[in-house]
Amino acid sequence: MGGRDRQLRRARHRLEPTPGEKRTLDALNRRYLRLLSPNAYLRELNGRPVQLHHGTNDADVPYSFQKNLADDLRNAGQGVEAYRYEGDDHNLSRNLRTALNRSVQFFRDNL
């Protein structure tokens, strides 16, 4: 095993939490990660319209992501239409027609 492999193994071991240990970020790392997020630049949308659709039973992307993005957009002074489809999945299979109709109207209104 080479020196680089040993370094990577030690680094990975330090990053793995011990059983029962909760990972936390200090304030500096939290600010740094926040700056890496696209949400840090929402003001640069300059009022461009945004529409979001999300099912609450999405197994791929938690509904909380849509809620947080909508809140961040509003806090950045951006308008947003955020639609929640109760019990629907990632593909909005129970409400696809409604979502598509809303999207078509959104584009008609904004393009």
C-alpha positions as CSV (number, residue, x, y, z in Angstrom):
1,M,0.0,0.0,0.0
2,G,1.4,3.4,-1.1
3,G,1.7,6.5,1.1
4,R,-1.2,8.2,-0.7
5,D,-3.5,5.2,-0.1
6,R,-2.6,5.3,3.7
7,Q,-3.4,9.1,3.7
8,L,-6.8,8.6,2.1
9,R,-7.7,5.7,4.4
10,R,-6.8,7.8,7.5
11,A,-8.7,10.8,6.1
12,R,-11.8,8.7,5.4
13,H,-11.6,7.2,8.9
14,R,-11.5,10.6,10.5
15,L,-14.6,11.6,8.4
16,E,-16.7,8.6,9.5
17,P,-18.7,9.3,12.7
18,T,-18.3,7.0,15.6
19,P,-21.4,5.0,16.5
20,G,-23.9,7.3,18.1
21,E,-22.0,10.4,17.1
22,K,-24.0,13.2,15.4
23,R,-22.3,15.1,12.6
24,T,-22.4,18.8,13.0
25,L,-21.0,21.8,11.1
26,D,-19.3,24.7,12.7
27,A,-20.4,28.2,11.8
28,L,-17.5,28.7,9.3
29,N,-18.2,25.5,7.4
30,R,-21.9,26.2,7.4
31,R,-21.3,29.6,5.8
32,Y,-18.9,28.1,3.3
33,L,-21.3,25.4,2.3
34,R,-24.1,28.0,2.0
35,L,-22.0,29.9,-0.5
36,L,-21.6,26.8,-2.6
37,S,-25.3,26.4,-2.8
38,P,-27.2,27.7,-5.9
39,N,-29.7,29.1,-3.4
40,A,-27.1,31.7,-2.4
41,Y,-27.6,33.3,-5.8
42,L,-31.4,33.5,-6.1
43,R,-31.4,37.3,-6.1
44,E,-29.6,37.1,-9.4
45,L,-32.8,35.8,-11.0
46,N,-33.8,39.5,-11.0
47,G,-37.5,38.8,-10.7
48,R,-37.7,36.1,-13.4
49,P,-40.7,33.9,-12.8
50,V,-40.3,30.5,-11.2
51,Q,-42.8,27.7,-10.9
52,L,-42.3,24.6,-8.8
53,H,-44.2,21.3,-8.7
54,H,-43.7,18.6,-6.1
55,G,-45.4,15.5,-4.8
56,T,-45.3,15.0,-1.0
57,N,-44.7,11.3,-1.4
58,D,-41.6,11.7,-3.6
59,A,-39.2,8.9,-2.7
60,D,-36.4,10.5,-4.8
61,V,-36.4,14.2,-3.7
62,P,-38.0,15.1,-0.3
63,Y,-40.8,17.6,-0.4
64,S,-38.9,19.7,2.1
65,F,-36.4,20.6,-0.7
66,Q,-39.2,22.3,-2.7
67,K,-40.5,24.0,0.4
68,N,-37.0,25.3,1.3
69,L,-36.3,26.5,-2.2
70,A,-39.7,28.3,-2.4
71,D,-38.9,29.9,1.0
72,D,-35.4,30.9,-0.2
73,L,-36.8,32.4,-3.4
74,R,-39.4,34.5,-1.4
75,N,-36.7,35.6,1.0
76,A,-34.6,36.7,-2.0
77,G,-37.5,38.8,-3.2
78,Q,-38.3,36.5,-6.1
79,G,-41.8,35.6,-7.1
80,V,-42.6,31.9,-7.1
81,E,-45.6,29.7,-7.8
82,A,-45.1,26.5,-5.7
83,Y,-47.5,23.6,-6.1
84,R,-47.8,20.8,-3.7
85,Y,-49.4,17.5,-4.8
86,E,-50.5,15.7,-1.6
87,G,-49.5,12.0,-1.7
88,D,-48.1,12.1,-5.2
89,D,-44.8,10.7,-6.3
90,H,-41.7,12.0,-8.1
91,N,-43.4,11.8,-11.5
92,L,-46.7,13.4,-10.3
93,S,-48.4,10.4,-11.8
94,R,-51.7,11.2,-10.0
95,N,-51.7,14.9,-10.9
96,L,-49.7,15.0,-14.1
97,R,-52.4,16.6,-16.2
98,T,-53.0,19.4,-13.6
99,A,-49.2,20.0,-13.4
100,L,-48.8,20.1,-17.2
101,N,-51.8,22.5,-17.6
102,R,-50.3,24.8,-14.9
103,S,-46.9,24.7,-16.7
104,V,-48.4,25.5,-20.1
105,Q,-50.3,28.4,-18.6
106,F,-47.2,29.6,-16.8
107,F,-45.3,29.7,-20.1
108,R,-48.1,31.4,-21.9
109,D,-48.2,34.1,-19.2
110,N,-44.4,34.6,-19.0
111,L,-42.9,34.1,-22.4
